[in-house]
């Protein structure tokens, strides 16, 4: 369907007068949660949680009055709620509210609207113990909490709900898998399994004669009977031409009404048989009309019964359930009047079957209440139809109640319709352990059934949602793929299998990536309906996200028809979109491309970001980018908007991109002011802000870093060095990811050490920092310039040491410096020091060559050339002395 603090999906709407049910609030106390069912029209209540207070706001006066009355009868559960009060409209505001005081801030809240019951469901729960949180859309909590979102009408047998499974607790710590919401999280209801009539005839090969054999006549009674026997003999010998002549002669001699039904029956059967002999298996419409005409005139029940048992399957096969229903009703009455109760059984079930196919659910339930039907039909058949009707009406709770009341009395093998629909009812109610068990019973007895494909994938889904053994879940999906008789279900199983291995799995290897081929292989042979298509879109999009291909993910997301989706579905994609935008922004920020940060923000904030919960870290990065670019007007505008959201619930799902800053909104706002004033060189203001944050014990990882920068800029080298050292040794240095910030740290810290005159420490620190930041070179010019300066000063300090070991080290550092900074402004001085080092390292020829080249080059400072000439002169003197 992992803590989640869901912001309610309901928005306040200015609607007209409402019709509210009696008992507007129904409270349910569960072992793991407290549930409020608020029976009110959709979108009239806005829910807002701030720390330990929840407010239910409405603008509708009638609704508020009913809420106020209901609250007086509520007995608060002390485990979650300490007090409840109502606040009516005032002169300042037309808004009314119910204010609930929670026991503590740890009490969490989530809500959803159940369209069928016209109620807002609000669950209160805590994460203090190991018990799972409540599951949305269920009457009682189950093994793993899952929230079902709003339902969607699907063009199939009665509306199937479209569910977004969302959970509200953390998975096992250090689990190698993300929770279910991060996988293929769209789940919809499968259509109920409708009962079927037992196939009593093969219409491709049989005629009504299969049920009614024309008997012999007593030829001694009369000439008419003798003539009829002749016609019957010709019929049996398939001499159709002679048979027709015999019937024509009989009608002329005795009248058409005499033996009408028998003669017409033989003629109609002859037409069918002749048609079969030509290879045409379709029943001839002429013969069907003749059979129906016989039903109207014949007084022979046995003949009528045979025709009924032929015509009813014929019209069912033609999907003409209206005509079939008409015939089954007539057959039921006819068989009862003739005391043929065995056939009454068939006819009664035929009536139920056709009513079910015509979705006349109320008439099915009405018929099942008749005592005569209850005596005729087997108990399991009646249960099957009753459960089917309830599930078709989306009353899954009644299906479960009916099953549990009769479970012990059901003789095995249990009717397949009962097993499948009960399992689906359990699944819809999020009772996944029971659903899996009943689905398994269905497969054991009916593995050949066409619905076994749905049963297999449902079992895999039950395992996955409950976060049972993931290896077993993978095998269950494989089984669903390999044994599916339904191409659409098989493709759905492949999509969910890919999602489990590539989206939910945190560390994806090559073998996992290989199975992504399932998203495209065989797709041309599958009829992809809207739900399956949406699931495919979700998994494809999320594979881009987990692979950090944010640009491709944005391109794919922008190509999806989000506007045509229902709001709950669209919100899922928009939430993922907000994470993609965050990934783009963070990546650009870490690369120091601040203009791209603001560009991505401006383009996508309205489209994705503002449509989901508050994201403090994203706001922080964008505001910081404005400061970096010196765009203070843009910063001020964003800061004002950001500051208004400091009491909003922050986004906790989805979090595809790990946040490196865990501070709350208020702390981040304070940090932004520090960064802003550092940029504006308001040193005294920065000092006051840092003291305030330190006194408040604010959760800012870079507090010592900012203190170090302040001390550096104000010339307090000792305090600056100490602050930088505290920051680097605190383990919080990973909070700096921006190359420019790293460069500022390197420059400021090394400058402090240099100004303090601690040359040994400077050399040690400079070497370490240069090594650590080597991977960041070329990412921005500022970083390169800082590294260049630090490297140069390090070489100068080595040159002042005048020890043999220092000259050896200086030679290697200078050569590395020249490779990294080939166009450095310090190149002249560095080449002189290289020549000096080579001479001291007894490499006279190399040193002499470097110095002579330096003297002859243009653009070199004359002072450096004079130093080179001096060294060459000293070298000549030494050589002569030797």
C-alpha positions in Angstrom: 0.0 0.0 0.0 7.7 3.6 7.5 6.1 6.4 9.4 3.6 8.5 7.6 1.9 11.6 8.9 -0.7 11.9 6.2 -2.1 15.3 5.5 -5.8 14.9 4.9 -6.9 14.7 1.3 -10.1 16.5 2.0 -10.3 20.2 1.2 -12.9 22.6 2.5 -15.5 23.3 -0.1 -18.2 25.9 -0.1 -21.2 23.7 -0.7 -25.0 24.1 -0.1 -27.3 22.5 2.4 -26.4 18.9 3.3 -28.3 15.8 4.3 -26.5 14.2 7.2 -27.3 10.8 8.7 -28.4 10.4 12.3 -25.5 9.5 14.6 -23.0 11.6 12.7 -20.0 10.3 14.6 -19.5 6.6 15.3 -16.5 5.8 17.4 -14.8 2.4 17.2 -12.1 1.3 19.7 -9.6 -1.2 18.4 -6.6 -2.8 20.0 -4.2 -0.8 17.8 -6.1 2.3 17.0 -9.1 4.5 17.6 -11.4 5.2 14.7 -14.0 8.0 14.2 -16.5 7.5 11.4 -17.9 10.9 10.6 -21.0 10.6 8.4 -20.9 13.8 6.3 -20.9 14.8 2.7 -17.4 14.8 1.1 -15.2 17.9 1.2 -17.1 19.7 4.0 -14.6 19.0 6.7 -11.0 20.1 6.8 -8.6 18.3 9.2 -5.5 20.0 10.5 -3.0 18.5 13.0 -0.4 20.6 14.8 1.7 18.7 17.4 -0.8 17.4 20.0 -3.9 19.2 18.7 -6.3 18.1 15.9 -8.9 20.5 14.5 -11.9 19.5 12.4 -13.1 22.7 10.6 -16.2 23.3 8.6 -18.0 26.3 7.2 -21.4 24.5 7.2 -23.5 25.6 10.1 -25.9 22.6 10.0 -23.0 20.2 10.0 -21.4 22.0 12.9 -24.5 21.8 15.0 -24.8 18.0 14.4 -21.1 17.6 15.3 -21.5 19.6 18.4 -24.4 17.4 19.6 -22.5 14.2 18.7 -19.3 15.3 20.6 -21.3 15.4 23.8 -22.0 11.7 23.5 -18.4 10.7 22.7 -16.4 8.9 25.4 -12.8 9.8 24.6 -10.3 7.0 24.6 -7.7 8.2 27.1 -5.0 6.3 25.3 -5.2 8.8 22.4 -7.4 11.7 23.5 -7.4 13.8 26.6 -10.2 16.3 25.8 -12.6 17.5 23.1 -14.2 20.9 22.7 -16.2 22.7 20.1 -15.7 26.3 19.0 -18.5 27.9 17.0 -18.3 30.8 14.5 -17.3 34.2 15.7 -17.3 37.8 14.5 -13.7 37.2 13.3 -14.4 34.0 11.4 -17.3 32.0 9.9 -15.4 28.8 10.5 -16.5 26.4 13.2 -14.3 23.7 14.6 -14.1 20.7 16.8 -10.7 20.7 18.7 -9.3 17.4 19.9 -6.4 17.5 22.4 -4.2 14.4 21.9 -2.5 12.6 24.7 0.9 13.5 23.2 2.6 14.5 19.9 3.3 10.8 19.3 -0.3 10.2 18.5 -0.5 10.0 14.7 -3.5 10.6 12.4 -4.6 9.7 9.0 -7.9 9.9 7.2 -9.8 8.9 4.0 -13.3 9.3 2.6 -15.4 6.2 1.9 -17.7 7.1 -0.9 -20.0 4.2 -0.7 -20.8 4.8 3.0 -20.6 8.6 2.6 -18.4 8.9 5.6 -15.0 10.4 6.6 -12.9 7.9 8.4 -10.3 9.2 10.9 -7.8 6.9 12.7 -5.7 7.8 15.7 -2.8 5.6 16.5 0.7 5.6 18.0 4.1 3.9 17.1 5.1 3.4 20.7 4.7 -0.4 20.6 5.4 -3.0 18.0 1.7 -3.4 17.1 0.9 -2.3 13.6 -1.2 0.8 13.0 -4.7 0.5 11.7 -5.5 -0.2 8.1 -7.6 2.2 6.1 -10.9 1.0 4.6 -11.3 -1.9 7.1 -13.5 -2.5 10.1 -10.7 -3.9 12.2 -6.9 -3.7 12.1 -4.9 -6.5 10.5 -1.3 -7.8 10.4 0.1 -5.0 8.4 -1.4 -1.6 8.1 -2.5 -0.4 4.7 -4.5 2.6 3.7 -7.0 2.2 0.9 -7.7 5.3 -1.0 -10.8 6.3 -2.9 -12.5 3.9 -5.2 -12.8 4.1 -8.9 -15.4 2.8 -11.3 -14.0 0.2 -13.7 -15.8 -1.0 -16.8 -16.3 -4.6 -15.7 -18.8 -6.5 -13.7 -20.0 -3.8 -11.3 -17.6 -1.2 -10.0 -14.2 -2.4 -8.9 -12.5 -0.2 -6.4 -9.2 1.3 -7.3 -6.9 1.3 -4.3 -3.7 3.0 -3.4 -2.2 1.0 -0.7 -0.5 3.2 1.9 0.9 2.1 5.2 1.5 4.1 8.3 4.3 2.4 10.2 8.0 1.8 9.8 9.1 -1.5 8.3 11.7 -3.6 10.2 14.7 -1.5 10.9 17.6 -2.1 8.4 15.2 -4.0 6.2 16.7 -4.6 2.7 13.3 -3.6 1.2 11.3 -0.4 1.2 7.7 -0.6 2.4 4.8 -1.5 0.1 4.0 2.1 -0.9 7.2 2.4 -2.7 6.5 -0.5 -5.0 3.7 -1.2 -7.4 1.2 0.4 -4.9 -1.9 0.6 -7.0 -4.3 -2.2 -6.2 -7.9 -2.5 -7.5 -10.7 -4.9 -6.8 -11.1 -7.9 -9.1 -14.6 -8.5 -10.4 -16.6 -11.0 -8.3 -16.8 -14.6 -9.6 -20.4 -15.1 -10.9 -22.0 -18.5 -10.5 -22.4 -20.5 -13.7 -25.1 -22.9 -14.9 -24.0 -26.4 -15.4 -23.5 -27.1 -19.1 -26.2 -29.6 -20.0 -25.9 -29.6 -23.8 -23.3 -29.0 -26.5 -25.1 -26.7 -28.9 -22.5 -27.3 -31.6 -23.5 -31.0 -31.9 -26.8 -31.6 -30.2 -30.4 -30.7 -30.8 -33.5 -30.8 -28.5 -33.9 -34.4 -29.5 -31.1 -35.0 -27.0 -33.6 -34.3 -24.2 -36.8 -35.6 -25.9 -37.0 -38.7 -28.0 -40.1 -38.9 -30.3 -41.8 -42.2 -29.2 -43.4 -44.8 -31.4 -47.1 -44.8 -32.1 -49.7 -47.6 -31.8 -50.4 -48.2 -35.5 -53.4 -50.3 -34.7 -55.4 -47.4 -33.2 -56.0 -45.4 -36.4 -54.7 -44.5 -39.8 -53.5 -41.2 -38.4 -51.2 -43.0 -35.9 -49.9 -45.3 -38.6 -49.1 -42.2 -40.8 -47.3 -40.6 -37.8 -45.2 -43.7 -37.3 -44.2 -43.6 -41.0 -43.1 -40.0 -40.6 -41.2 -40.8 -37.4 -39.4 -43.7 -39.1 -38.4 -41.4 -42.0 -37.1 -38.8 -39.4 -35.0 -41.5 -37.6 -33.5 -42.6 -41.0 -32.6 -38.9 -41.8 -34.7 -39.1 -45.0 -35.6 -35.4 -44.7 -37.2 -35.0 -48.1 -39.6 -37.9 -47.7 -40.3 -36.8 -44.1 -41.4 -33.3 -45.2 -43.7 -34.9 -47.9 -45.2 -37.2 -45.3 -45.9 -34.3 -42.9 -47.4 -32.2 -45.7 -49.7 -35.1 -46.7 -50.6 -35.7 -43.0 -51.6 -32.0 -42.5 -53.7 -32.1 -45.7 -55.5 -35.2 -44.6 -55.9 -34.6 -40.9 -55.4 -30.8 -40.5 -52.3 -28.8 -39.4 -53.4 -28.6 -35.7 -53.4 -32.4 -35.4 -50.0 -33.6 -34.1 -48.7 -30.0 -34.7 -46.1 -30.1 -31.9 -44.6 -33.5 -32.9 -44.4 -32.6 -36.6 -42.9 -29.2 -36.0 -40.4 -30.7 -33.5 -39.2 -33.2 -36.1 -39.0 -30.5 -38.8 -37.0 -28.1 -36.6 -34.6 -30.9 -35.5 -34.2 -31.9 -39.2 -33.2 -28.3 -40.1 -30.5 -28.3 -37.3 -29.2 -31.8 -38.3 -29.0 -30.9 -41.9 -27.2 -27.7 -41.0 -24.7 -29.7 -38.9 -24.1 -32.1 -41.8 -22.9 -29.1 -43.9 -20.3 -28.2 -41.2 -22.2 -25.2 -39.9 -22.5 -25.5 -36.0 -24.5 -22.3 -35.6 -28.1 -23.0 -34.7 -30.5 -21.9 -37.5 -32.8 -19.1 -36.4 -35.7 -20.6 -38.2 -35.5 -23.8 -36.1 -35.2 -21.6 -32.9 -38.4 -19.8 -33.9 -40.2 -23.1 -34.5 -39.2 -24.4 -31.1 -40.5 -21.2 -29.4 -43.8 -21.6 -31.4 -44.1 -25.2 -30.1 -43.7 -24.0 -26.5 -46.7 -21.8 -27.0 -49.0 -24.5 -28.4 -47.9 -27.9 -27.1 -49.6 -29.6 -24.2 -46.8 -32.2 -23.9 -44.8 -31.3 -20.9 -41.9 -33.7 -21.7 -41.6 -32.1 -25.1 -41.8 -28.6 -23.7 -39.1 -29.5 -21.1 -36.7 -30.8 -23.7 -37.1 -27.6 -25.7 -36.7 -25.4 -22.6 -33.4 -27.2 -21.8 -32.2 -26.5 -25.3 -33.3 -22.8 -25.7 -32.1 -21.6 -22.3 -28.4 -22.6 -22.9 -28.8 -21.2 -26.5 -29.8 -17.8 -25.3 -27.2 -17.8 -22.5 -24.5 -18.7 -25.1 -25.8 -15.8 -27.2 -25.6 -13.4 -24.1 -29.2 -12.7 -24.5 -30.0 -12.9 -20.7 -33.3 -11.1 -21.0 -34.7 -13.8 -23.3 -33.0 -16.5 -21.2 -34.6 -15.1 -18.0 -38.0 -15.1 -19.7 -37.7 -18.8 -20.6 -36.3 -19.9 -17.2 -39.2 -18.2 -15.4 -41.7 -20.0 -17.7 -39.9 -23.3 -17.2 -39.9 -22.8 -13.5 -43.7 -22.4 -13.4 -44.2 -25.2 -15.9 -42.0 -27.7 -14.0 -43.7 -26.9 -10.7 -47.2 -27.3 -12.1 -46.0 -30.7 -13.5 -44.4 -31.6 -10.2 -41.1 -32.0 -11.9 -39.0 -30.7 -9.0 -35.6 -31.8 -10.4 -36.2 -29.5 -13.4 -37.6 -26.8 -11.1 -34.1 -26.8 -9.5 -32.5 -26.2 -12.9 -35.0 -23.5 -13.8 -34.7 -21.7 -10.4 -30.9 -21.6 -10.7 -31.3 -20.4 -14.2 -33.5 -17.5 -13.0 -30.8 -16.5 -10.4 -28.1 -16.8 -13.0 -29.7 -14.6 -15.5 -30.7 -12.0 -12.9 -27.1 -11.9 -11.7 -25.9 -11.4 -15.3 -28.4 -8.6 -15.7 -27.1 -7.0 -12.5 -30.6 -7.1 -11.0 -29.1 -7.7 -7.6 -32.2 -6.7 -5.6 -34.3 -9.2 -7.5 -31.7 -11.9 -6.8 -31.9 -11.2 -3.1 -35.7 -11.1 -3.2 -35.8 -14.5 -4.9 -33.4 -16.1 -2.5 -35.8 -15.2 0.3 -38.6 -17.3 -1.2 -39.2 -20.4 0.8 -39.9 -22.5 -2.3 -36.5 -21.5 -3.8 -34.9 -22.3 -0.4 -36.4 -25.8 -0.5 -35.4 -26.5 -4.1 -31.8 -25.1 -4.4 -28.8 -26.6 -2.6 -27.6 -24.5 0.3 -24.2 -23.8 -1.2 -25.7 -22.6 -4.5 -27.9 -20.2 -2.7 -24.9 -19.0 -0.6 -22.9 -18.6 -3.8 -25.5 -16.3 -5.4 -26.1 -14.3 -2.2 -22.3 -13.7 -1.8 -22.0 -12.8 -5.4 -24.7 -10.2 -5.1 -23.2 -8.7 -2.0 -19.8 -8.5 -3.5 -21.2 -6.9 -6.6 -22.7 -4.3 -4.4 -19.3 -3.8 -2.8 -20.7 -5.0 0.6 -17.8 -7.2 1.3 -18.4 -7.1 5.1 -21.7 -8.9 4.5 -20.0 -11.6 2.4 -17.6 -12.2 5.3 -20.3 -12.2 7.9 -22.4 -14.7 5.8 -19.3 -17.0 5.3 -18.3 -17.0 8.9 -21.8 -17.9 10.0 -21.9 -20.9 7.6 -18.3 -21.9 7.4 -18.5 -24.9 9.7 -21.5 -26.3 7.9 -20.0 -26.1 4.4 -19.3 -29.6 3.0 -16.1 -29.9 1.0 -15.4 -29.3 -1.8 -16.9 -25.9 -1.2 -18.5 -24.1 -4.1 -15.8 -22.2 -6.1 -18.0 -19.0 -6.2 -18.1 -19.1 -2.4 -14.3 -19.5 -1.9 -13.3 -17.0 -4.5 -15.7 -14.2 -3.5 -15.0 -14.7 0.2 -11.3 -14.5 -0.4 -11.8 -11.3 -2.4 -14.0 -9.9 0.3 -11.3 -10.5 2.9 -8.7 -8.9 0.6 -10.9 -5.8 0.1 -11.2 -5.5 3.9 -7.4 -5.8 4.2 -7.6 -9.1 6.2 -4.7 -10.4 4.1 -3.8 -13.5 6.2 -7.4 -14.9 5.9 -7.6 -13.8 2.2 -4.5 -15.8 1.4 -5.7 -18.9 3.2 -9.1 -18.9 1.4 -7.5 -18.1 -2.0 -5.2 -21.1 -1.3 -8.2 -23.3 -0.6 -9.7 -22.2 -3.9 -6.6 -23.1 -5.9 -6.3 -26.5 -4.2 -9.8 -27.5 -5.4 -10.1 -25.5 -8.5 -6.6 -24.9 -10.0 -8.1 -25.4 -13.5 -10.5 -22.6 -13.0 -10.1 -19.4 -15.0 -10.1 -17.3 -11.8 -7.1 -19.3 -10.5 -4.8 -16.7 -12.1 -6.4 -13.9 -10.0 -6.1 -16.1 -6.9 -2.4 -16.7 -7.4 -1.5 -13.1 -7.8 -3.7 -12.2 -4.8 -1.7 -14.6 -2.6 1.5 -13.0 -3.7 0.0 -9.5 -3.0 -1.1 -10.7 0.5 2.5 -11.9 1.2 4.0 -8.6 -0.1 1.7 -6.3 1.8 2.2 -8.1 5.0 6.0 -8.0 4.4 6.4 -11.7 4.9 9.5 -13.5 3.7 10.5 -11.6 0.6 12.1 -14.6 -1.1 8.8 -16.4 -0.7 7.0 -13.4 -2.2 9.3 -13.5 -5.2 8.5 -17.1 -5.7 4.8 -16.5 -5.4 5.0 -13.9 -8.1 7.0 -16.2 -10.3 4.3 -18.9 -9.8 1.6 -16.3 -10.7 3.5 -15.4 -13.9 4.2 -19.0 -15.0 0.8 -20.5 -14.3 -1.5 -17.6 -15.3 -4.2 -18.5 -17.7 -5.1 -14.9 -18.2 -2.7 -12.7 -20.2 -3.7 -9.5 -18.3 -3.2 -11.0 -14.9 0.1 -12.6 -16.0 1.3 -9.1 -17.1 0.2 -7.6 -13.8 2.2 -10.2 -12.0 5.2 -9.4 -14.1 4.9 -5.7 -13.3 4.6 -6.3 -9.5 7.5 -8.8 -9.7 9.7 -6.1 -11.3 8.6 -3.6 -8.7 9.4 -5.9 -5.8 12.9 -6.5 -7.1 13.8 -3.0 -8.5 11.7 -0.5 -6.4 11.3 -2.0 -3.0 14.7 -3.6 -2.9 17.2 -1.0 -1.6 20.3 -2.6 -3.1 19.6 -3.6 -6.7 22.0 -5.9 -8.6 22.4 -6.8 -12.2 20.1 -9.9 -11.9 17.3 -7.6 -10.6 17.8 -5.1 -13.4 17.5 -8.0 -15.9 13.9 -8.7 -15.0 12.9 -5.2 -16.1 12.5 -6.7 -19.6 9.1 -8.0 -18.2 7.8 -4.4 -18.6 8.1 -4.6 -22.4 8.2 -8.3 -23.4 4.9 -9.6 -24.7 3.2 -6.3 -24.2 1.7 -6.3 -27.7 -0.3 -9.5 -26.9 -1.9 -8.0 -23.8 -5.0 -5.9 -23.6 -3.9 -3.2 -21.2 -6.9 -1.7 -19.4 -6.8 1.6 -17.5 -5.8 0.1 -14.1 -3.0 -2.0 -15.6 -1.8 0.9 -17.7 -1.6 3.1 -14.6 0.3 0.5 -12.7 2.8 0.1 -15.6 3.3 3.9 -15.7 4.0 4.0 -12.0 6.6 1.2 -12.1 8.4 2.6 -15.1 8.5 6.1 -13.6 9.8 4.8 -10.3 12.6 2.7 -12.0 14.0 6.0 -13.3 13.8 7.5 -9.7 15.6 4.7 -8.0 18.3 4.8 -10.7 18.6 8.6 -10.0 17.8 9.3 -13.7 15.8 12.4 -12.7 15.8 14.1 -16.1 14.4 11.0 -17.8 11.9 10.6 -14.9 10.7 14.2 -15.4 10.4 13.7 -19.2 8.4 10.5 -18.6 6.2 12.0 -16.0 5.4 15.1 -18.1 4.2 12.7 -20.9 1.6 11.0 -18.6 -2.0 12.1 -18.8 -2.2 13.3 -15.2 -5.1 15.7 -15.8 -7.4 12.9 -16.9 -6.7 10.8 -13.8 -9.0 10.9 -10.7 -7.5 13.1 -7.9 -6.3 10.2 -5.7 -4.4 8.6 -8.5 -3.0 11.9 -9.8 -1.7 12.7 -6.3 0.4 9.6 -6.2 2.2 10.6 -9.4 2.5 14.2 -8.2 4.1 13.1 -5.0 6.7 11.1 -6.9 7.1 14.1 -9.2 7.9 16.3 -6.2 10.6 13.9 -5.2 12.0 13.9 -8.8 12.2 17.7 -8.6 14.0 17.5 -5.3 16.5 15.1 -6.9 17.1 17.5 -9.7 17.5 20.5 -7.3 19.8 18.6 -4.9 22.0 17.4 -7.8 22.3 20.9 -9.3 23.0 22.4 -5.8 25.7 19.9 -5.1 27.3 20.7 -8.4 27.2 24.4 -7.7 24.8 25.1 -10.6 22.5 27.4 -8.6 20.7 28.8 -11.6 19.5 25.3 -12.5 18.2 24.9 -8.9 16.0 28.0 -9.3 15.0 27.1 -12.8 13.7 23.7 -11.8 11.9 25.2 -8.8 10.1 27.8 -11.0 9.1 25.3 -13.6 7.8 22.6 -11.4 6.7 24.1 -8.1 3.1 24.7 -9.2 2.9 21.4 -11.1 4.2 19.0 -8.4 5.9 20.6 -5.4 3.0 22.7 -4.0 0.5 19.9 -4.4 2.1 17.7 -1.7 3.0 18.2 1.9 5.5 20.8 3.0 9.1 20.0 2.1 11.5 22.0 4.3 14.7 20.7 2.8 13.7 21.6 -0.7 12.7 25.1 0.4 16.0 25.4 2.2 18.1 24.4 -0.9 16.2 26.8 -3.2 16.4 29.7 -0.8 20.2 29.0 -0.3 20.6 29.0 -4.1 19.0 32.5 -4.3 21.6 33.7 -1.7 24.5 32.1 -3.6 23.4 34.0 -6.7 22.9 37.2 -4.7 19.2 37.3 -5.7 18.0 38.7 -2.4 14.5 39.7 -3.7 13.9 36.2 -4.8 15.2 34.9 -1.4 12.9 37.3 0.6 9.9 36.2 -1.4 10.6 32.5 -0.9 11.6 33.0 2.8 8.2 34.7 3.5 6.3 31.8 2.0 8.6 29.2 3.7 8.1 30.9 7.1 4.3 30.6 6.8 4.6 26.8 6.5 6.6 26.3 9.7 3.6 24.9 11.5 2.5 22.6 8.6 3.1 18.9 8.7 6.3 18.2 6.9 6.4 15.6 4.1 7.3 12.1 5.2 6.2 10.1 2.2 7.3 9.5 -0.4 11.0 10.0 0.4 12.9 8.6 -2.6 15.8 10.9 -2.2 17.4 10.7 1.2 17.4 14.1 3.0 20.9 15.1 4.4 19.4 17.8 6.7 17.1 16.5 9.4 16.3 19.9 11.0 12.8 21.2 11.3 11.3 24.2 9.4 11.9 26.7 12.2 15.6 25.7 12.5 16.1 25.8 8.7 14.6 29.3 8.6 17.1 30.4 11.3 20.0 28.8 9.4 19.0 30.7 6.2 19.2 34.0 8.0 22.7 33.1 9.1 23.7 32.3 5.5 22.0 35.5 4.3 23.8 37.7 6.7 27.1 36.0 6.0 26.6 36.8 2.4 25.7 40.5 3.2 28.7 40.7 5.6 26.5 41.6 8.5 29.0 40.1 11.0 27.4 41.5 14.2 24.0 40.1 13.2 25.5 36.7 12.4 27.1 36.7 15.8 23.8 37.4 17.6 21.9 34.8 15.5 24.5 32.1 16.3 24.4 32.9 20.0 20.6 32.6 20.0 20.8 29.2 18.1 23.4 27.9 20.5 21.3 28.9 23.6 18.2 27.3 22.0 20.3 24.2 21.3 19.1 24.2 17.8 19.6 21.1 15.7 22.0 22.7 13.1 24.8 20.4 11.9 26.8 23.3 10.6 26.7 25.6 13.6 30.5 25.4 14.2 31.1 25.8 10.5 29.2 29.1 10.5 31.0 30.2 13.7 34.3 29.5 12.0 33.4 31.6 9.0 32.4 34.5 11.2 35.6 34.3 13.2 37.6 34.1 10.0 36.0 37.1 8.4 36.4 39.1 11.6 40.1 38.2 12.0 39.7 36.0 15.1 42.1 33.3 13.6 42.3 31.2 16.8 38.6 31.0 17.4 38.1 30.4 13.7 40.5 27.4 13.6 39.0 26.0 16.8 35.5 26.1 15.4 36.5 24.5 12.1 38.3 21.7 14.0 35.2 21.1 16.2 33.1 20.9 13.1 35.4 18.5 11.2 35.8 16.3 14.3 32.1 16.2 15.1 31.2 13.8 12.3 28.8 16.4 10.9 31.1 17.5 8.1 29.1 15.3 5.7 26.3 18.0 6.0 28.4 20.1 3.6 27.8 18.8 0.0 28.0 22.1 -1.9 31.5 22.4 -3.5 31.5 26.1 -2.9 30.9 25.5 0.8 33.7 23.0 0.9 36.0 25.4 -0.8 35.1 28.1 1.7 35.8 25.7 4.5 39.2 24.8 3.0 40.2 28.4 2.4 39.0 29.8 5.7 40.5 27.0 7.9 43.9 27.0 6.1 44.1 30.8 6.1 43.4 30.8 9.9 46.3 28.3 10.4 48.5 30.3 8.1 47.8 33.5 9.9 48.5 31.9 13.3 51.9 30.9 11.9 51.4 27.2 12.8 53.3 26.0 9.7 53.6 22.3 10.6 49.9 22.1 11.3 49.1 24.1 8.2 51.1 21.7 6.0 49.5 18.7 7.5 46.0 20.0 7.3 46.5 21.4 3.8 47.8 18.1 2.4 44.9 16.3 3.9 42.3 18.7 2.7 43.8 18.8 -0.8 43.6 15.1 -0.9 40.0 15.0 0.2 38.9 17.6 -2.2 40.7 16.3 -5.3 37.5 14.7 -6.6 35.8 18.1 -6.5 38.2 19.9 -8.8 36.9 21.2 -12.1 33.4 21.3 -10.6 33.5 25.1 -10.1 36.1 27.8 -10.5 36.0 28.9 -6.9 37.0 25.4 -5.7 39.9 25.3 -8.2 41.2 28.7 -7.0 41.0 27.7 -3.4 42.9 24.5 -4.0 45.5 26.4 -6.1 46.2 28.9 -3.3 46.3 26.2 -0.6 48.7 24.1 -2.7 50.9 27.0 -3.4 51.2 28.1 0.2 51.9 24.5 1.2 54.9 24.6 -1.2 56.1 27.9 0.1 56.1 26.6 3.7 58.2 23.6 2.6 60.6 25.9 0.8 61.2 27.8 4.1 62.1 24.6 6.0 65.5 24.2 4.1 65.8 20.5 5.1 66.8 17.8 2.7 63.6 15.9 3.3 61.6 19.0 2.7 63.2 19.6 -0.7 62.5 16.0 -1.7 58.8 16.4 -0.7 58.7 19.9 -2.3 59.9 18.5 -5.6 57.0 16.0 -5.8 54.4 18.5 -4.7 55.6 21.1 -7.3 55.3 18.6 -10.1 51.8 17.6 -9.0 50.9 21.3 -8.7 52.1 22.0 -12.3 50.0 19.1 -13.6 46.9 20.3 -11.8 47.3 24.0 -12.2 49.2 24.4 -15.5 48.0 28.0 -16.0 48.5 29.1 -12.4 49.4 32.8 -11.6 52.0 31.3 -9.2 53.7 29.3 -12.0 56.8 31.6 -12.2 57.5 31.4 -8.5 56.7 27.6 -8.4 59.2 26.9 -11.3 61.9 28.8 -9.4 61.2 26.7 -6.2 61.3 23.6 -8.4 64.7 24.5 -9.7 65.9 25.2 -6.2 64.6 21.8 -5.0 66.3 20.0 -7.9 69.6 21.7 -7.0 69.3 20.8 -3.4 68.4 17.2 -4.4 71.7 16.9 -6.3 69.9 17.1 -9.7 72.1 19.9 -10.9 71.5 19.5 -14.7 67.7 19.4 -14.3 67.7 22.3 -11.9 70.0 24.4 -14.1 67.7 23.7 -17.1 64.6 24.8 -15.2 66.2 28.0 -14.0 67.7 28.9 -17.4 64.3 28.4 -19.0 62.7 30.6 -16.4 65.2 33.5 -17.1 64.5 33.3 -20.8 60.6 33.2 -20.5 58.6 36.3 -21.1 56.0 37.5 -18.6 58.0 36.3 -15.6 58.4 38.8 -12.8 61.9 40.3 -12.9 62.4 39.7 -9.2 61.9 35.9 -9.8 64.4 36.0 -12.7 67.0 37.7 -10.4 66.5 35.0 -7.8 67.1 32.4 -10.6 70.2 34.2 -11.8 71.6 34.2 -8.2 71.0 30.5 -7.8 72.8 29.8 -11.2 75.7 32.0 -10.1 76.0 30.2 -6.8 76.0 26.9 -8.7 78.9 28.0 -11.0 80.9 29.2 -8.0 80.4 25.8 -6.2 81.4 23.9 -9.4 84.7 26.0 -9.7 85.4 25.4 -6.1 85.0 21.8 -6.5 
